[in-house]
Amino acid sequence: MNAGSHLEKILRQGQFVVTGELNPPQGNDASVVKRKADLLKGYVDAINVPDNLNGIVRMSSLATSSLLLQMGLEPVMQLSTRDRNRIAIQSDIFGATALGITNLLCLSGVHQSFGNQVDSKNVYDLDSIQLVDCARGMRDRGTLLGNEERIDGEIKLFIGAVAHPSADPLEAHVIRLVKKVKAGADFIQTSCVYDMTRFNEWMKRVRDQGIHEKVHLLIGLMPLKSGPMGRDIQKNFPGLLIPDALIERLDKARNPEEEGIKLCIEQIAILKATEGIHGIHLMTLDSEESVRRITEGAGLSPRPLSPLP
């Protein structure tokens, strides 16, 4: 065990994992975190906490993750390089692990021009691969990045990274994934998958590289609420491929939101039967109540309880 987290334990046991997402509030109201967490409790194995998603200012991932721990829930803290240099990154890892946060998802972060602070300056002192290597070095060698200076205390981390099955060029993204695994990633969480034909092409290359035997793969799913939502993603997020047939199905549905959940459940059935996949990550865009309907419909609830106090 690298960290002994609940997420790590059940993945190593071979269970099909379900993680959810709790987007922190745009303010300091802790009751918002509790309300969202209560909707996820019992339906996911761990709760992913975005780090100022899409460049929008929110309560920090570290603080939100700490609140979840106080509620007896296990967080996966996101840490992006967009807003921090290596000093701040290592400092936040010290703070997170001191508070008992053991799951860390490393990513670069979406450019700030997408958010509500477009005049801010980004940092990107490290990229996401270097961030994985930094976290792994702090954990395994007990040293700071770039030197042999010893750390006071023990860093326990289950380290995650992000992959993009639908982004072009496919081969380049597989190569980048291999680099993240070599850098020390323990698990991989993908961006949203809709085009299963494209996903199967990506997954074949993943298996050809033996990646599925080296790390745990959690596939990202986000239920579509309507045809217009699907078209908006098609237009603004070219790295998330959505087949026209799926959008047409939502357009024709009497209840598009329910149809989107049905589509998500169908995808889960396919993923459960796919070699090399160890679980799913549900992204619901502040609609945490839909996680219950999805996991129940897919036969994935209730979840094994975390041993957290």
C-alpha positions as protocol buffer text, in pm:
chain_id: "A"
residue {
  index: 1
  type: MET
  ca { x: 0 y: 0 z: 0 }
}
residue {
  index: 2
  type: ASN
  ca { x: 128 y: 347 z: -90 }
}
residue {
  index: 3
  type: ALA
  ca { x: -122 y: 538 z: 123 }
}
residue {
  index: 4
  type: GLY
  ca { x: -368 y: 290 z: 272 }
}
residue {
  index: 5
  type: SER
  ca { x: -666 y: 495 z: 156 }
}
residue {
  index: 6
  type: HIS
  ca { x: -1007 y: 333 z: 118 }
}
residue {
  index: 7
  type: LEU
  ca { x: -991 y: 397 z: -258 }
}
residue {
  index: 8
  type: GLU
  ca { x: -653 y: 226 z: -287 }
}
residue {
  index: 9
  type: LYS
  ca { x: -763 y: -73 z: -80 }
}
residue {
  index: 10
  type: ILE
  ca { x: -1076 y: -154 z: -279 }
}
residue {
  index: 11
  type: LEU
  ca { x: -898 y: -106 z: -611 }
}
residue {
  index: 12
  type: ARG
  ca { x: -626 y: -347 z: -502 }
}
residue {
  index: 13
  type: GLN
  ca { x: -898 y: -592 z: -397 }
}
residue {
  index: 14
  type: GLY
  ca { x: -1025 y: -591 z: -756 }
}
residue {
  index: 15
  type: GLN
  ca { x: -1361 y: -429 z: -686 }
}
residue {
  index: 16
  type: PHE
  ca { x: -1525 y: -216 z: -954 }
}
residue {
  index: 17
  type: VAL
  ca { x: -1493 y: 135 z: -809 }
}
residue {
  index: 18
  type: VAL
  ca { x: -1729 y: 432 z: -828 }
}
residue {
  index: 19
  type: THR
  ca { x: -1604 y: 782 z: -756 }
}
residue {
  index: 20
  type: GLY
  ca { x: -1809 y: 1099 z: -771 }
}
residue {
  index: 21
  type: GLU
  ca { x: -1737 y: 1469 z: -795 }
}
residue {
  index: 22
  type: LEU
  ca { x: -1820 y: 1755 z: -559 }
}
residue {
  index: 23
  type: ASN
  ca { x: -1754 y: 2098 z: -707 }
}
residue {
  index: 24
  type: PRO
  ca { x: -1673 y: 2337 z: -419 }
}
residue {
  index: 25
  type: PRO
  ca { x: -1893 y: 2642 z: -363 }
}
residue {
  index: 26
  type: GLN
  ca { x: -1815 y: 2987 z: -502 }
}
residue {
  index: 27
  type: GLY
  ca { x: -1770 y: 3115 z: -149 }
}
residue {
  index: 28
  type: ASN
  ca { x: -1695 y: 2996 z: 202 }
}
residue {
  index: 29
  type: ASP
  ca { x: -2032 y: 2841 z: 293 }
}
residue {
  index: 30
  type: ALA
  ca { x: -1939 y: 2499 z: 435 }
}
residue {
  index: 31
  type: SER
  ca { x: -2307 y: 2397 z: 445 }
}
residue {
  index: 32
  type: VAL
  ca { x: -2300 y: 2376 z: 63 }
}
residue {
  index: 33
  type: VAL
  ca { x: -2027 y: 2113 z: 88 }
}
residue {
  index: 34
  type: LYS
  ca { x: -2227 y: 1917 z: 346 }
}
residue {
  index: 35
  type: ARG
  ca { x: -2546 y: 1929 z: 137 }
}
residue {
  index: 36
  type: LYS
  ca { x: -2368 y: 1799 z: -172 }
}
residue {
  index: 37
  type: ALA
  ca { x: -2175 y: 1538 z: 27 }
}
residue {
  index: 38
  type: ASP
  ca { x: -2495 y: 1401 z: 179 }
}
residue {
  index: 39
  type: LEU
  ca { x: -2625 y: 1334 z: -173 }
}
residue {
  index: 40
  type: LEU
  ca { x: -2314 y: 1132 z: -260 }
}
residue {
  index: 41
  type: LYS
  ca { x: -2275 y: 944 z: 68 }
}
residue {
  index: 42
  type: GLY
  ca { x: -2326 y: 570 z: 25 }
}
residue {
  index: 43
  type: TYR
  ca { x: -2322 y: 588 z: -356 }
}
residue {
  index: 44
  type: VAL
  ca { x: -1951 y: 648 z: -422 }
}
residue {
  index: 45
  type: ASP
  ca { x: -1625 y: 512 z: -279 }
}
residue {
  index: 46
  type: ALA
  ca { x: -1446 y: 848 z: -282 }
}
residue {
  index: 47
  type: ILE
  ca { x: -1531 y: 1206 z: -373 }
}
residue {
  index: 48
  type: ASN
  ca { x: -1318 y: 1398 z: -622 }
}
residue {
  index: 49
  type: VAL
  ca { x: -1278 y: 1768 z: -540 }
}
residue {
  index: 50
  type: PRO
  ca { x: -1192 y: 1991 z: -840 }
}
residue {
  index: 51
  type: ASP
  ca { x: -930 y: 2264 z: -805 }
}
residue {
  index: 52
  type: ASN
  ca { x: -1096 y: 2586 z: -928 }
}
residue {
  index: 53
  type: LEU
  ca { x: -1254 y: 2398 z: -1219 }
}
residue {
  index: 54
  type: ASN
  ca { x: -1234 y: 2579 z: -1555 }
}
residue {
  index: 55
  type: GLY
  ca { x: -1054 y: 2871 z: -1390 }
}
residue {
  index: 56
  type: ILE
  ca { x: -1356 y: 2974 z: -1180 }
}
residue {
  index: 57
  type: VAL
  ca { x: -1273 y: 3087 z: -825 }
}
residue {
  index: 58
  type: ARG
  ca { x: -1413 y: 2846 z: -567 }
}
residue {
  index: 59
  type: MET
  ca { x: -1334 y: 2722 z: -218 }
}
residue {
  index: 60
  type: SER
  ca { x: -996 y: 2551 z: -235 }
}
residue {
  index: 61
  type: SER
  ca { x: -978 y: 2181 z: -305 }
}
residue {
  index: 62
  type: LEU
  ca { x: -762 y: 2135 z: 5 }
}
residue {
  index: 63
  type: ALA
  ca { x: -1014 y: 2304 z: 238 }
}
residue {
  index: 64
  type: THR
  ca { x: -1311 y: 2122 z: 81 }
}
residue {
  index: 65
  type: SER
  ca { x: -1130 y: 1790 z: 107 }
}
residue {
  index: 66
  type: SER
  ca { x: -1060 y: 1858 z: 475 }
}
residue {
  index: 67
  type: LEU
  ca { x: -1432 y: 1928 z: 534 }
}
residue {
  index: 68
  type: LEU
  ca { x: -1520 y: 1595 z: 369 }
}
residue {
  index: 69
  type: LEU
  ca { x: -1280 y: 1414 z: 601 }
}
residue {
  index: 70
  type: GLN
  ca { x: -1453 y: 1576 z: 897 }
}
residue {
  index: 71
  type: MET
  ca { x: -1781 y: 1434 z: 762 }
}
residue {
  index: 72
  type: GLY
  ca { x: -1631 y: 1084 z: 751 }
}
residue {
  index: 73
  type: LEU
  ca { x: -1601 y: 1080 z: 370 }
}
residue {
  index: 74
  type: GLU
  ca { x: -1289 y: 1013 z: 163 }
}
residue {
  index: 75
  type: PRO
  ca { x: -1176 y: 1287 z: -77 }
}
residue {
  index: 76
  type: VAL
  ca { x: -960 y: 1279 z: -386 }
}
residue {
  index: 77
  type: MET
  ca { x: -796 y: 1620 z: -379 }
}
residue {
  index: 78
  type: GLN
  ca { x: -717 y: 1774 z: -715 }
}
residue {
  index: 79
  type: LEU
  ca { x: -398 y: 1976 z: -747 }
}
residue {
  index: 80
  type: SER
  ca { x: -333 y: 2177 z: -1064 }
}
residue {
  index: 81
  type: THR
  ca { x: -16 y: 2347 z: -1179 }
}
residue {
  index: 82
  type: ARG
  ca { x: -195 y: 2641 z: -1340 }
}
residue {
  index: 83
  type: ASP
  ca { x: -197 y: 2855 z: -1024 }
}
residue {
  index: 84
  type: ARG
  ca { x: 109 y: 2729 z: -831 }
}
residue {
  index: 85
  type: ASN
  ca { x: 483 y: 2707 z: -862 }
}
residue {
  index: 86
  type: ARG
  ca { x: 675 y: 2412 z: -716 }
}
residue {
  index: 87
  type: ILE
  ca { x: 709 y: 2584 z: -378 }
}
residue {
  index: 88
  type: ALA
  ca { x: 331 y: 2619 z: -336 }
}
residue {
  index: 89
  type: ILE
  ca { x: 270 y: 2270 z: -477 }
}
residue {
  index: 90
  type: GLN
  ca { x: 496 y: 2097 z: -227 }
}
residue {
  index: 91
  type: SER
  ca { x: 363 y: 2314 z: 54 }
}
residue {
  index: 92
  type: ASP
  ca { x: 5 y: 2211 z: -30 }
}
residue {
  index: 93
  type: ILE
  ca { x: 106 y: 1844 z: -36 }
}
residue {
  index: 94
  type: PHE
  ca { x: 258 y: 1890 z: 312 }
}
residue {
  index: 95
  type: GLY
  ca { x: -64 y: 2048 z: 434 }
}
residue {
  index: 96
  type: ALA
  ca { x: -297 y: 1797 z: 271 }
}
residue {
  index: 97
  type: THR
  ca { x: -118 y: 1491 z: 403 }
}
residue {
  index: 98
  type: ALA
  ca { x: -88 y: 1648 z: 750 }
}
residue {
  index: 99
  type: LEU
  ca { x: -469 y: 1677 z: 752 }
}
residue {
  index: 100
  type: GLY
  ca { x: -510 y: 1312 z: 651 }
}
residue {
  index: 101
  type: ILE
  ca { x: -579 y: 1356 z: 278 }
}
residue {
  index: 102
  type: THR
  ca { x: -425 y: 1057 z: 102 }
}
residue {
  index: 103
  type: ASN
  ca { x: -568 y: 1061 z: -254 }
}
residue {
  index: 104
  type: LEU
  ca { x: -418 y: 1319 z: -493 }
}
residue {
  index: 105
  type: LEU
  ca { x: -516 y: 1381 z: -856 }
}
residue {
  index: 106
  type: CYS
  ca { x: -246 y: 1568 z: -1049 }
}
residue {
  index: 107
  type: LEU
  ca { x: -337 y: 1786 z: -1346 }
}
residue {
  index: 108
  type: SER
  ca { x: -232 y: 2096 z: -1534 }
}
residue {
  index: 109
  type: GLY
  ca { x: -566 y: 2279 z: -1515 }
}
residue {
  index: 110
  type: VAL
  ca { x: -774 y: 2451 z: -1782 }
}
residue {
  index: 111
  type: HIS
  ca { x: -640 y: 2788 z: -1901 }
}
residue {
  index: 112
  type: GLN
  ca { x: -767 y: 3082 z: -1694 }
}
residue {
  index: 113
  type: SER
  ca { x: -924 y: 3246 z: -2000 }
}
residue {
  index: 114
  type: PHE
  ca { x: -1216 y: 3003 z: -1959 }
}
residue {
  index: 115
  type: GLY
  ca { x: -1293 y: 3126 z: -1607 }
}
residue {
  index: 116
  type: ASN
  ca { x: -1401 y: 3439 z: -1421 }
}
residue {
  index: 117
  type: GLN
  ca { x: -1052 y: 3585 z: -1365 }
}
residue {
  index: 118
  type: VAL
  ca { x: -936 y: 3620 z: -1725 }
}
residue {
  index: 119
  type: ASP
  ca { x: -676 y: 3888 z: -1638 }
}
residue {
  index: 120
  type: SER
  ca { x: -495 y: 3660 z: -1393 }
}
residue {
  index: 121
  type: LYS
  ca { x: -151 y: 3521 z: -1474 }
}
residue {
  index: 122
  type: ASN
  ca { x: -101 y: 3147 z: -1493 }
}
residue {
  index: 123
  type: VAL
  ca { x: 206 y: 2970 z: -1354 }
}
residue {
  index: 124
  type: TYR
  ca { x: 255 y: 2624 z: -1507 }
}
residue {
  index: 125
  type: ASP
  ca { x: 596 y: 2597 z: -1339 }
}
residue {
  index: 126
  type: LEU
  ca { x: 551 y: 2218 z: -1371 }
}
residue {
  index: 127
  type: ASP
  ca { x: 339 y: 2020 z: -1612 }
}
residue {
  index: 128
  type: SER
  ca { x: 114 y: 1736 z: -1494 }
}
residue {
  index: 129
  type: ILE
  ca { x: 379 y: 1468 z: -1560 }
}
residue {
  index: 130
  type: GLN
  ca { x: 635 y: 1659 z: -1351 }
}
residue {
  index: 131
  type: LEU
  ca { x: 373 y: 1704 z: -1079 }
}
residue {
  index: 132
  type: VAL
  ca { x: 319 y: 1327 z: -1061 }
}
residue {
  index: 133
  type: ASP
  ca { x: 696 y: 1278 z: -1037 }
}
residue {
  index: 134
  type: CYS
  ca { x: 719 y: 1545 z: -767 }
}
residue {
  index: 135
  type: ALA
  ca { x: 449 y: 1377 z: -555 }
}
residue {
  index: 136
  type: ARG
  ca { x: 605 y: 1034 z: -606 }
}
residue {
  index: 137
  type: GLY
  ca { x: 949 y: 1165 z: -500 }
}
residue {
  index: 138
  type: MET
  ca { x: 809 y: 1321 z: -186 }
}
residue {
  index: 139
  type: ARG
  ca { x: 638 y: 994 z: -100 }
}
residue {
  index: 140
  type: ASP
  ca { x: 895 y: 732 z: -204 }
}
residue {
  index: 141
  type: ARG
  ca { x: 1226 y: 913 z: -151 }
}
residue {
  index: 142
  type: GLY
  ca { x: 1116 y: 1152 z: 121 }
}
residue {
  index: 143
  type: THR
  ca { x: 1286 y: 1442 z: -56 }
}
residue {
  index: 144
  type: LEU
  ca { x: 1187 y: 1772 z: -212 }
}
residue {
  index: 145
  type: LEU
  ca { x: 1175 y: 1816 z: -588 }
}
residue {
  index: 146
  type: GLY
  ca { x: 1510 y: 1862 z: -757 }
}
residue {
  index: 147
  type: ASN
  ca { x: 1736 y: 1797 z: -459 }
}
residue {
  index: 148
  type: GLU
  ca { x: 1800 y: 1553 z: -179 }
}
residue {
  index: 149
  type: GLU
  ca { x: 1669 y: 1775 z: 100 }
}
residue {
  index: 150
  type: ARG
  ca { x: 1488 y: 1547 z: 343 }
}
residue {
  index: 151
  type: ILE
  ca { x: 1126 y: 1594 z: 439 }
}
residue {
  index: 152
  type: ASP
  ca { x: 1016 y: 1601 z: 803 }
}
residue {
  index: 153
  type: GLY
  ca { x: 753 y: 1331 z: 840 }
}
residue {
  index: 154
  type: GLU
  ca { x: 611 y: 1064 z: 609 }
}
residue {
  index: 155
  type: ILE
  ca { x: 416 y: 1148 z: 293 }
}
residue {
  index: 156
  type: LYS
  ca { x: 142 y: 892 z: 225 }
}
residue {
  index: 157
  type: LEU
  ca { x: -24 y: 940 z: -113 }
}
residue {
  index: 158
  type: PHE
  ca { x: -226 y: 743 z: -365 }
}
residue {
  index: 159
  type: ILE
  ca { x: -135 y: 938 z: -678 }
}
residue {
  index: 160
  type: GLY
  ca { x: -366 y: 987 z: -973 }
}
residue {
  index: 161
  type: ALA
  ca { x: -331 y: 1148 z: -1315 }
}
residue {
  index: 162
  type: VAL
  ca { x: -568 y: 1238 z: -1598 }
}
residue {
  index: 163
  type: ALA
  ca { x: -604 y: 1092 z: -1950 }
}
residue {
  index: 164
  type: HIS
  ca { x: -810 y: 1204 z: -2251 }
}
residue {
  index: 165
  type: PRO
  ca { x: -938 y: 912 z: -2462 }
}
residue {
  index: 166
  type: SER
  ca { x: -1124 y: 1134 z: -2712 }
}
residue {
  index: 167
  type: ALA
  ca { x: -860 y: 1399 z: -2773 }
}
residue {
  index: 168
  type: ASP
  ca { x: -654 y: 1418 z: -3093 }
}
residue {
  index: 169
  type: PRO
  ca { x: -402 y: 1301 z: -3183 }
}
residue {
  index: 170
  type: LEU
  ca { x: -489 y: 973 z: -3015 }
}
residue {
  index: 171
  type: GLU
  ca { x: -140 y: 822 z: -3033 }
}
residue {
  index: 172
  type: ALA
  ca { x: 22 y: 1128 z: -2876 }
}
residue {
  index: 173
  type: HIS
  ca { x: -216 y: 1116 z: -2580 }
}
residue {
  index: 174
  type: VAL
  ca { x: -139 y: 748 z: -2526 }
}
residue {
  index: 175
  type: ILE
  ca { x: 233 y: 833 z: -2523 }
}
residue {
  index: 176
  type: ARG
  ca { x: 165 y: 1106 z: -2268 }
}
residue {
  index: 177
  type: LEU
  ca { x: -30 y: 855 z: -2058 }
}
residue {
  index: 178
  type: VAL
  ca { x: 267 y: 617 z: -2064 }
}
residue {
  index: 179
  type: LYS
  ca { x: 487 y: 901 z: -1934 }
}
residue {
  index: 180
  type: LYS
  ca { x: 247 y: 966 z: -1645 }
}
residue {
  index: 181
  type: VAL
  ca { x: 255 y: 600 z: -1549 }
}
residue {
  index: 182
  type: LYS
  ca { x: 638 y: 597 z: -1561 }
}
residue {
  index: 183
  type: ALA
  ca { x: 641 y: 915 z: -1351 }
}
residue {
  index: 184
  type: GLY
  ca { x: 457 y: 731 z: -1073 }
}
residue {
  index: 185
  type: ALA
  ca { x: 79 y: 746 z: -1121 }
}
residue {
  index: 186
  type: ASP
  ca { x: -111 y: 481 z: -925 }
}
residue {
  index: 187
  type: PHE
  ca { x: -448 y: 543 z: -1091 }
}
residue {
  index: 188
  type: ILE
  ca { x: -577 y: 720 z: -1400 }
}
residue {
  index: 189
  type: GLN
  ca { x: -900 y: 916 z: -1423 }
}
residue {
  index: 190
  type: THR
  ca { x: -1018 y: 997 z: -1776 }
}
residue {
  index: 191
  type: SER
  ca { x: -1215 y: 1287 z: -1912 }
}
residue {
  index: 192
  type: CYS
  ca { x: -1576 y: 1223 z: -2015 }
}
residue {
  index: 193
  type: VAL
  ca { x: -1632 y: 941 z: -2262 }
}
residue {
  index: 194
  type: TYR
  ca { x: -1928 y: 936 z: -2502 }
}
residue {
  index: 195
  type: ASP
  ca { x: -1800 y: 788 z: -2828 }
}
residue {
  index: 196
  type: MET
  ca { x: -1750 y: 422 z: -2740 }
}
residue {
  index: 197
  type: THR
  ca { x: -1599 y: 337 z: -3080 }
}
residue {
  index: 198
  type: ARG
  ca { x: -1322 y: 593 z: -3028 }
}
residue {
  index: 199
  type: PHE
  ca { x: -1284 y: 484 z: -2666 }
}
residue {
  index: 200
  type: ASN
  ca { x: -1232 y: 122 z: -2772 }
}
residue {
  index: 201
  type: GLU
  ca { x: -955 y: 234 z: -3009 }
}
residue {
  index: 202
  type: TRP
  ca { x: -786 y: 417 z: -2721 }
}
residue {
  index: 203
  type: MET
  ca { x: -837 y: 123 z: -2485 }
}
residue {
  index: 204
  type: LYS
  ca { x: -680 y: -117 z: -2735 }
}
residue {
  index: 205
  type: ARG
  ca { x: -364 y: 95 z: -2742 }
}
residue {
  index: 206
  type: VAL
  ca { x: -369 y: 115 z: -2362 }
}
residue {
  index: 207
  type: ARG
  ca { x: -379 y: -266 z: -2340 }
}
residue {
  index: 208
  type: ASP
  ca { x: -112 y: -300 z: -2609 }
}
residue {
  index: 209
  type: GLN
  ca { x: 117 y: -88 z: -2388 }
}
residue {
  index: 210
  type: GLY
  ca { x: 26 y: -293 z: -2081 }
}
residue {
  index: 211
  type: ILE
  ca { x: -91 y: 20 z: -1901 }
}
residue {
  index: 212
  type: HIS
  ca { x: -404 y: -151 z: -1763 }
}
residue {
  index: 213
  type: GLU
  ca { x: -177 y: -389 z: -1569 }
}
residue {
  index: 214
  type: LYS
  ca { x: 33 y: -110 z: -1415 }
}
residue {
  index: 215
  type: VAL
  ca { x: -232 y: 138 z: -1300 }
}
residue {
  index: 216
  type: HIS
  ca { x: -602 y: 142 z: -1210 }
}
residue {
  index: 217
  type: LEU
  ca { x: -820 y: 296 z: -1482 }
}
residue {
  index: 218
  type: LEU
  ca { x: -1129 y: 495 z: -1383 }
}
residue {
  index: 219
  type: ILE
  ca { x: -1337 y: 606 z: -1683 }
}
residue {
  index: 220
  type: GLY
  ca { x: -1507 y: 944 z: -1670 }
}
residue {
  index: 221
  type: LEU
  ca { x: -1880 y: 964 z: -1741 }
}
residue {
  index: 222
  type: MET
  ca { x: -2109 y: 1267 z: -1740 }
}
residue {
  index: 223
  type: PRO
  ca { x: -2481 y: 1223 z: -1814 }
}
residue {
  index: 224
  type: LEU
  ca { x: -2614 y: 1458 z: -2080 }
}
residue {
  index: 225
  type: LYS
  ca { x: -2929 y: 1646 z: -1980 }
}
residue {
  index: 226
  type: SER
  ca { x: -3045 y: 1747 z: -2328 }
}
residue {
  index: 227
  type: GLY
  ca { x: -2959 y: 1762 z: -2695 }
}
residue {
  index: 228
  type: PRO
  ca { x: -2856 y: 2130 z: -2670 }
}
residue {
  index: 229
  type: MET
  ca { x: -2615 y: 2041 z: -2389 }
}
residue {
  index: 230
  type: GLY
  ca { x: -2457 y: 1780 z: -2615 }
}
residue {
  index: 231
  type: ARG
  ca { x: -2425 y: 2026 z: -2902 }
}
residue {
  index: 232
  type: ASP
  ca { x: -2270 y: 2285 z: -2668 }
}
residue {
  index: 233
  type: ILE
  ca { x: -2004 y: 2031 z: -2566 }
}
residue {
  index: 234
  type: GLN
  ca { x: -1944 y: 1941 z: -2930 }
}
residue {
  index: 235
  type: LYS
  ca { x: -1886 y: 2309 z: -3013 }
}
residue {
  index: 236
  type: ASN
  ca { x: -1679 y: 2422 z: -2715 }
}
residue {
  index: 237
  type: PHE
  ca { x: -1494 y: 2108 z: -2606 }
}
residue {
  index: 238
  type: PRO
  ca { x: -1347 y: 1941 z: -2917 }
}
residue {
  index: 239
  type: GLY
  ca { x: -1162 y: 1689 z: -2698 }
}
residue {
  index: 240
  type: LEU
  ca { x: -1495 y: 1535 z: -2591 }
}
residue {
  index: 241
  type: LEU
  ca { x: -1643 y: 1353 z: -2889 }
}
residue {
  index: 242
  type: ILE
  ca { x: -2021 y: 1302 z: -2882 }
}
residue {
  index: 243
  type: PRO
  ca { x: -2176 y: 1101 z: -3169 }
}
residue {
  index: 244
  type: ASP
  ca { x: -2463 y: 1278 z: -3344 }
}
residue {
  index: 245
  type: ALA
  ca { x: -2679 y: 969 z: -3286 }
}
residue {
  index: 246
  type: LEU
  ca { x: -2664 y: 1024 z: -2909 }
}
residue {
  index: 247
  type: ILE
  ca { x: -2772 y: 1385 z: -2943 }
}
residue {
  index: 248
  type: GLU
  ca { x: -3057 y: 1287 z: -3176 }
}
residue {
  index: 249
  type: ARG
  ca { x: -3170 y: 1028 z: -2922 }
}
residue {
  index: 250
  type: LEU
  ca { x: -3189 y: 1298 z: -2654 }
}
residue {
  index: 251
  type: ASP
  ca { x: -3374 y: 1533 z: -2892 }
}
residue {
  index: 252
  type: LYS
  ca { x: -3641 y: 1268 z: -2951 }
}
residue {
  index: 253
  type: ALA
  ca { x: -3676 y: 1164 z: -2588 }
}
residue {
  index: 254
  type: ARG
  ca { x: -3989 y: 1262 z: -2395 }
}
residue {
  index: 255
  type: ASN
  ca { x: -3769 y: 1325 z: -2089 }
}
residue {
  index: 256
  type: PRO
  ca { x: -3417 y: 1410 z: -2212 }
}
residue {
  index: 257
  type: GLU
  ca { x: -3262 y: 1416 z: -1863 }
}
residue {
  index: 258
  type: GLU
  ca { x: -3388 y: 1065 z: -1784 }
}
residue {
  index: 259
  type: GLU
  ca { x: -3269 y: 949 z: -2125 }
}
residue {
  index: 260
  type: GLY
  ca { x: -2923 y: 1089 z: -2048 }
}
residue {
  index: 261
  type: ILE
  ca { x: -2911 y: 887 z: -1727 }
}
residue {
  index: 262
  type: LYS
  ca { x: -3025 y: 578 z: -1918 }
}
residue {
  index: 263
  type: LEU
  ca { x: -2743 y: 633 z: -2169 }
}
residue {
  index: 264
  type: CYS
  ca { x: -2494 y: 660 z: -1884 }
}
residue {
  index: 265
  type: ILE
  ca { x: -2616 y: 332 z: -1733 }
}
residue {
  index: 266
  type: GLU
  ca { x: -2580 y: 163 z: -2073 }
}
residue {
  index: 267
  type: GLN
  ca { x: -2221 y: 289 z: -2094 }
}
residue {
  index: 268
  type: ILE
  ca { x: -2143 y: 151 z: -1748 }
}
residue {
  index: 269
  type: ALA
  ca { x: -2261 y: -196 z: -1856 }
}
residue {
  index: 270
  type: ILE
  ca { x: -2019 y: -181 z: -2151 }
}
residue {
  index: 271
  type: LEU
  ca { x: -1731 y: -58 z: -1935 }
}
residue {
  index: 272
  type: LYS
  ca { x: -1784 y: -326 z: -1671 }
}
residue {
  index: 273
  type: ALA
  ca { x: -1741 y: -588 z: -1943 }
}
residue {
  index: 274
  type: THR
  ca { x: -1428 y: -425 z: -2089 }
}
residue {
  index: 275
  type: GLU
  ca { x: -1091 y: -575 z: -2002 }
}
residue {
  index: 276
  type: GLY
  ca { x: -860 y: -349 z: -1806 }
}
residue {
  index: 277
  type: ILE
  ca { x: -1116 y: -107 z: -1658 }
}
residue {
  index: 278
  type: HIS
  ca { x: -1128 y: -83 z: -1281 }
}
residue {
  index: 279
  type: GLY
  ca { x: -1410 y: 163 z: -1223 }
}
residue {
  index: 280
  type: ILE
  ca { x: -1591 y: 480 z: -1323 }
}
residue {
  index: 281
  type: HIS
  ca { x: -1579 y: 844 z: -1224 }
}
residue {
  index: 282
  type: LEU
  ca { x: -1915 y: 1025 z: -1236 }
}
residue {
  index: 283
  type: MET
  ca { x: -1916 y: 1397 z: -1316 }
}
residue {
  index: 284
  type: THR
  ca { x: -2260 y: 1550 z: -1273 }
}
residue {
  index: 285
  type: LEU
  ca { x: -2205 y: 1930 z: -1288 }
}
residue {
  index: 286
  type: ASP
  ca { x: -2361 y: 2019 z: -951 }
}
residue {
  index: 287
  type: SER
  ca { x: -2640 y: 1760 z: -999 }
}
residue {
  index: 288
  type: GLU
  ca { x: -2514 y: 1524 z: -730 }
}
residue {
  index: 289
  type: GLU
  ca { x: -2861 y: 1376 z: -681 }
}
residue {
  index: 290
  type: SER
  ca { x: -2831 y: 1200 z: -1019 }
}
residue {
  index: 291
  type: VAL
  ca { x: -2545 y: 983 z: -886 }
}
residue {
  index: 292
  type: ARG
  ca { x: -2792 y: 778 z: -681 }
}
residue {
  index: 293
  type: ARG
  ca { x: -3014 y: 714 z: -984 }
}
residue {
  index: 294
  type: ILE
  ca { x: -2716 y: 614 z: -1198 }
}
residue {
  index: 295
  type: THR
  ca { x: -2551 y: 379 z: -947 }
}
residue {
  index: 296
  type: GLU
  ca { x: -2881 y: 216 z: -853 }
}
residue {
  index: 297
  type: GLY
  ca { x: -2974 y: 172 z: -1219 }
}
residue {
  index: 298
  type: ALA
  ca { x: -2633 y: 19 z: -1292 }
}
residue {
  index: 299
  type: GLY
  ca { x: -2646 y: -215 z: -992 }
}
residue {
  index: 300
  type: LEU
  ca { x: -2350 y: -39 z: -829 }
}
residue {
  index: 301
  type: SER
  ca { x: -2504 y: 68 z: -498 }
}
residue {
  index: 302
  type: PRO
  ca { x: -2483 y: 67 z: -207 }
}
residue {
  index: 303
  type: ARG
  ca { x: -2107 y: 106 z: -198 }
}
residue {
  index: 304
  type: PRO
  ca { x: -1873 y: -57 z: 57 }
}
residue {
  index: 305
  type: LEU
  ca { x: -1846 y: 181 z: 350 }
}
residue {
  index: 306
  type: SER
  ca { x: -1519 y: 362 z: 410 }
}
residue {
  index: 307
  type: PRO
  ca { x: -1360 y: 285 z: 750 }
}
residue {
  index: 308
  type: LEU
  ca { x: -1313 y: 658 z: 819 }
}
residue {
  index: 309
  type: PRO
  ca { x: -1438 y: 767 z: 1166 }
}
